[in-house]
Amino acid sequence: MLWRRERALLKLLLCEEDLLNSILAGKEHFIIPLRKQYNLITSAEMDILFINIEEVGYVHEKHVQHLRQLTQGTEDNVGRLYQKQVRIKDYKFKFL
């Protein structure tokens, strides 16, 4: 039974790492180049297109770090980890 938990946790970690890598790639390939070319897009358009993506990346990076710690330990705090993320999300992010 323990191996199922470990397997599920590793699958979750891989999925979350893929999402984090996609966020970082989007930032590297789209946000940073668009900021360098001032005449291509306005700052208001940048805000509309990429609202909160840097904050999402930061929070998600912390989330992946916590998941990595859980995969290395014996504690079963995955549920608590998501509860913390929900609390952070409610206070930190802006919604459209």
N, C-alpha and C positions, 0 to 999 in steps of 0.2 A: 504493500500500500504506500509506503514511503517513496518508492521509486516513481509512482504515478505523480505524486506531489512534486518531486524534483523535476520530472519530465515536463509537467505542465508549467512549472515556474521557469524553466529554461526556454520553453517555447514562448512564453510571455515576454521574457527578457529579450529574446531575438526579435520579436515583433516590435517591441518598444525601441530597441536599438535601430532597427530599420527606419522607423518613423523619425527618430532623432537625426539619423544620417540624411534623411530627405529634407528635414527642416534646415540643417546646416548647409546642404548642397544648394537649396533654394536661396538661402541668404548669400552664399558665395557667388552663385551664378546670376542672380537677378537683383537682389537688393543693393549689394555693394556696387556693382557696375552702374546701376541706375542713379545712385547717389553721386557718382563721379561725373556723370553727364547731366549737368544742370539744365540744359536746353531741351532735353528729351522728355522729361516728365516733371511736373510741379510737385512741391512738397505736399500739397493737399491731395494730389492723386496718389502719391506714395502712401499717405496715411490711409486712403480708401483701399488701396490694393493690398497692403501688408499690415493692416491694423493688428497689433499685438503679437506678431509672429516672433519678434525677438524675445518678448516676455514668455511666450509659449515655449520657445527653445530653451530658455534658462530654466524654467520650471520643469520641463521634460528632462533636461540633463540631470537635474537633482533627483528626479524620479528614477531614472535609469541607474544612477549611483546607488540609490537605496535598494533597488531590485538586485543589483550585483551583490550587495552585502547580504541580502536574504538568501541568495543562491549559495553563498559560501558558509552561512551559519546554519544552525539547527532550529532557529526560532520560526514560529508560524505567524508572522505578523503581516501577511500580504493584505488582509482586509483593513488593518489599521493604516497601512501605507496609503491605500486609496481613500480612506476617510480623511487623512491629512490633506491629500491633494484636492479633495472636494472643498474643504474649508479654505484652503489657499485660493482656489479658483474664485470662490464667491466674493472674496474681498479684493483680489488683485487685478482681475481683468475687467476691461470695458467690453460691453456687448453692443452690437448694432441694434 
